[in-house]
C-alpha cells in the first residue's frame, strides 16, 4: 500500500516560502525549515528534496501565486488595464504589513546569491522573464481595449513596469514611505496612458 502524505503540500510550501522570503536562502537553517514546516528532515527530503530543491519549489510557488493574483484582478475588472493597476497597487502598498519582506522574493534571490548557486539564479531569472512576458500580454490587451496608446512598445512597457516595481519595492523597504510609493505609482500609470 502506498504511503499517503500527511500534510497539505500547498500549505507547507506557503510556510517554507514565507520563511525563505523573510530570511533569504543562505540565512535559513535546516532546523528553521523543519520547525516552520512541522516536518522531520527525512520527510522534507522525501517530499521536496534538498534545501535548494525546496527553495526552487518555493520560488515557483511564489511566482504562481503572484500570477493567480494578477489573473484575479484582471477577471474582476472590465478592463485589463484597471486589473493590472489594482494588482500593482496591491503588490506595492500593503507590502510591509502582509508579506515577509518588502522586496520581491525573486529579486531578493538575485541580490542574495552569487554564481555558485547557478541553478537557482537561472530559475529566478526565468521567472522574471515570465512575468515580463505576462505584463507584455496584458499591455497588448489594454492597447486593444483603448486604455493605452497603440504606439507603445508592449515589451518596453513591460520592462519599464518591472524596473518600476523593483525600484518602488526597494524604496519602500529602505524608507517605509508608502505615500511616496503610492504617488510614484499613480504618476507612472498617468505617464503610460498619455
N, C-alpha and C positions, 0 to 999 in steps of 0.2 A: 504494500500500500504506500502511495506517495506521501511524503511529508508535506503537510499543509502549513503555509506560512501563518504565524500567529500575530501578524502585525499588518497594519494598513500601509502599503508601500508609499502612497502619496503623502500620508501624514508624516511618516518617518523622513521622507525626502524633504518635506517642508521644514521639519525641525533641523535637519542637517544643513539645509540651505541657509536658514536664518543664523545658525551658528557660524558657518563659514563666512557668510556675508558680513557679520559683525566683527569677527576676529581676523579674517583672512585665512588663506590656506596654511601658510607657514606657522602662524601663531596658534593654530588649533591643535590641541593634543589628542591623541588616541583616546585617552581617558575621558576628555570632554565630549568626544563623539559618542562614546559608549553611554555616558550619563545622559546626554541630550536625547539620544535615540532610544534609550532604555533597552539596549540590546547588548548581548555579550560579544566579545571580539570575533569568535567563530561564526556567530550568526550574521554579524555585519559583513564579514568576508564572504560568506556563502551567498548572501543576498546581493551584495554590491561590489565585491572585490576589494582591492586595496584602498587606502585613503585617497590616492589620486583618482582611482576609478570612481569612488563615491563623489569626489569633488566634481568630476566631469559630469556625472549624472545630475548633481545639484545645479550646475551651470545651465544645463539643458532644461531642467525643470524651471529654473528662474526665467529663461527665455520663453518657454512655452506659456508660463503664467502671464508674462507681460503681453504676449501675443493674444492670449484669450481676453485679457483686459482691454486691449485695443479693439478687438472684434466686438466685444460687448458694447463699448462706447459707440462704435460705428453703427451697430444694429439699433441702438436706442435713439439715433438721430436720423432725421430725414436726409441730411446732407453729410457726406463722409468728412468734409472739412470741419463741420461742427463736432463730429465724433472725435476726430484727431485732436482738435483743440482741447476738448474736455479730457481726453486721455492724457495729454501733456500737462494740463493743469493738475490732474490727479497725481500724475507721476512726480511732479516737482514740488507742489506746495504742501501737501500733508506729509512730505518726506520725513522730516525729523521726528514726527510723532508716531508713525505707523510702521516704519521699517528699521531693520537693524543698523543701517548706515545710510547717510545721505547720498553716498556715492553709488553709482550703478555697480552691481556685483561683477559684471563683465569688465568694466573699466577698472574696478579695484583689482581684479585678477591681473589685467595687463600691467597695471602700475606696480603690483607687488612682485611678480615673478620675472625671473630672467630666462635666458635661453636654455638653461639646464632643465627647465620644465616645458620643453618644446611642444609636446603633445597638448598640454593644457593651453598653451598660448595659441596653438592652431585652432583649437575648439573655440576659444574666446574670440579670436579674430573672425572666424567663420560666423559666429553668432551675430557679431556686429554687422557683418556684410548682409546677413539675412534680414536684420532689422532695417537696414538701409534700403534693401530691395522692397520690403513691405511698405516703407514710407513712400518710396517712388510710386508704387502701385496706388496708394491712397491719394497721392498728389495728382496722379493722372485722372483718377475718378473725380476728384474735386475740380479739376480743369474741365472735364466733360460735363459736370453739373453747373459750370459757370461761376464757381466760387473762387477760383484762382485764375489769373491770366494765362491764356493758352500759350503764350510765348515763353513761359518759364520752362527751363530745362528740369524735368522732374528728378533726374539723377543729381543735379547740382543742388536742388532744393532739399532733397533727402540728405545729402551730405551736410548741408547747412543746418538742417534740423539736428543731426547727430552732434555736430560741433556745439550748437547752442545748448542742447540737453546736457552734454558733458560739462560744458563751461558753467552753466547755471547751477547744476548739482554740486560742482566743486566749490563755487562761490557760496552756495547755501551752507555747505559743510564748514567752510572757513569762517563765515560771518554769522550765520543763523538769521540773516536779514531776508525774511520771506517777502516783505513789502517790495524791496528792490527786485527780487527774483520775479515776483508777480508782474511788476511794471515792465521789466525787460521782456518777459514772455509775451505780454499783450502787445507791446510795441513791435515785437518780431512778427506776430500774426498780422498786424496792420501793414507792415512793410511788404509782406508777401502778397497781400491782397491788392496792393496798389500798383 
